[in-house]
Every structure is written in C-alpha cells, then in structure tokens.
Amino acid sequence: MTRRALLGAFAATTVVAAPTFSNAAGFLKGAGDIRRIRMTAPRTGETLDTIYWIEGEYIRDAVKEITYFMRDWRTDGVHDIDLRTVDIMTAAHNMMDVTEPYMLISGYRSPETNAMLRSRSSGVAKNSRHLKGQAADLRLGSRSVNQMYRAAMACHGGGVGRYTSSNFVHMDCGPVRSWGS
C-alpha cells in the first residue's frame, strides 16, 4: 500500500455519506485508490486479508477469495457475495480507524441453515439477505456494537442491525434501514 493510497483512504473516511445507496456508492468509490478487507472466521479458523479493488476495478481473484471465505460454514455452500455489502463493510471499517480484522459471524447462508436458525430464533428473517449473499454479521474486539453500528449507519448504504446482547452488527446492501438495540 502506498502512502498516497493510505492517506486517500483515510481522508475519504471523513466525508459524510449521502442518504441513498446510489449516492453512497459514489462515497464508497471515493474511499481511496484501493479497498482492502480483513476478516477472521472463528468457525473455520480461516483468515482473509485482501485488496479487492484497485483504481476503480474489482480484482477477480480477490472477489473469489471473499466469496469462498463468506460461505455457509455449516454446509460449505458457496454463493456470490454482493460486493456492495463488502464495500459497506470496508467503508465502516475505515471510519473506525482500526487494523483489527472483522470477525465474520455469518455471511452467506444456505436455505437449510437459515431454516434451522429460524427454528431456534425469532430474530432470523425468512427471506434474509444472507440467503442472497447480501449480508454479513460482524464483530470487532476493539469496538463496541454501538461504535460499529454508527460507522455502518454513516455509510447510508443499506441495512444495519444492532445485536448488543449477541455482540455483533449486521450489515447488508438492501434498502437503508436500521433495527436493534
């Protein structure tokens, strides 16, 4: 990473995002010369640290890595991950000024996994965006749920759910909305 790219990414995180996803996409595109995502997956023991976007272009091999990393660990099912969600995750991460990787609690969910989780909890949506590869449930050890929630909400890019008792934040690229406490 060049010093110029790092400074550009940092400077862009101070910009206030617009209130719709179409405008938020422009904000996210201004996030610097590169986009990098860092995650760990405690259920699989895997880590991911990849630059997936450079100078306006997604990097195909990095996108494949992200897609596989965010698979349903229960079934090993893989589904294309909507990169708008990854962009929101990256922008929120940059706003929090952390180097710690996200802990991925849940990315893509197969219909079987979603049905099983629904049978155990009323907080799992029947038509969850996880089923479409459009959502991620994330945690950071160095930031509170409220800090993560506020950063994701500042992106104005999709849905943000706050699950304080379970210590994670849901981010998706659906309509701008929020829930939880």
N, C-alpha and C positions, 0 to 999 in steps of 0.2 A: 504494500500500500504506500503510495507516495504521500509526502507531507501535504501537497496541494489537495489531493483527494480527501485526506483526513480532515483538513481544515474546511473543505467544501461541505463534507458530510456534517460536520459539527455546526457550521453556520446555518445550514438548511434546517436543522432541528429547532432553531429559534423562531422560525417563521410560523405564523398562525395559519392553520389549515382552513380551507373553505368548507361550508356546511353540506356539500353534497359529494358523493363519490366521484362524479366526473371532475369536479374541481379538486378533490383530494388527490386524484390520480396525478394531476399536474403538480401538486405539492410534493408528492412522493417522488416524482420524476426529478424534482429539483433537489433531491436528497444527496447529491454529490455525484462524482464520476463512477462510483462503484456502490453496489449493495451487497452486504455480507450478512449471512445468518449463522448464528451459533446456537446449537441445541444439544441437549443430552436426552437420552431415553432410558430412564431407570429400569423399565421392564425388560429391555433387551440388552442393556449395558453398552449401547452404542453412543457415539458422539458424532456430531456433524459441525464442521466449521468450513463454510464455503462461500466464496464470492460467486454470486449467481447472476449478476448484472453488471455490465461494463459499458460505459458510454452509450447508453440507450438501447442496449441489446441484452436479452437474456442469454445465458450460456447453457446450451442444450444439455451437456453432460452434468452440470451442476443441478439443473432442474430435475433430471432423472434421479440424482442422488437425494434430493429433497423429497421427491415423490416416494421413493423407496423408504426413506427414513421415517416418513409420516404415515407409513402403512398401519393397518389394523394389526397390532401385535398378537391379538388373540387368535386370529385366523390366518395371519400372514397375507391377508388380502391387500392388494395394491390398487390405488385409484389415482388418476391425475389430480394433482393438487392445484387449486386455483391460485395463481401467482399474485392475485390482488390481496389475498389473505397474507401471503408471505411478505408482500410489500408493507402491509399494515403492521405486521409483527416487527419488521425491521425498523420502520419509522418510529414505532413506540419504543423499541429497544434503544435506538439512538437518542431519543428525547430523555430517556432516563440516565443517560451517560454512564452506562455500565459495560464492563467487559465480560462479566459472568454470562455464560450461556443460559438460554431458557431451558427449563426442564419441561419436556413435552409430556403432558399427561395423556392427551388424546388428540390425534389428528384425524385421518380418515377412519370411519367406522363402517364395517360391513353391515348389511341389514340384519344378519344374525346377532352380531354384537350389540347393535342398537336396540333390538327387541329384548335381548337379555338384560341390558342396562335399564330399559323402560320398566321391565317387570320388577326391578329392585328399587327404582326411584321415580318419584313423580316429577323430578327436575329434568328428565330426558325427553326431548321433543320427538314425537312420532316421525316427523319429516325433518329431522335435524340436518343442518348444513354439513355436519360431519359426514353424512351419507354421500354427499356430493363432492367431498374433498375441498370444502369451502370454509372450514373452521379448524381452530386449534384451541386446546385448553392448555394453559401455560402457567408456570410458576417461576419465581426468582427468589433465591435465598436472601439476597441483599435488598430487596424491595418489598414493600407491603402490597397486599392485594389492592388497597386504595391507590397507591402510587402507580401501579401497573394499569389500573382501571382509568385513572386520569390521563395517563400518557396515551392509551389506546383511544379514549374518547376525543382527545385533542386532534387525532388524525381525521376525524369525521369521515371515516371510510367504510364503516359497516357496523355490525352489531357487537356490543361489548357487554359481557355478563360478569358480574362480580359475585364470586362464591367464597366469601370470607371464611365460613366455617370449614370449608374444604381446602382453603388456601390456594386457590387458582383463579385465573381470569380467562374467560372465553373471548376469543377474537374471531370475527368472520367478515366476509366481504359482502354480506347481504345488505338490505336497507339499513340506514343509520338508525339505531335504536339502542336502548340500554335497559338493564334489569339487574336485580340482585341487591344485596346489602352486605 
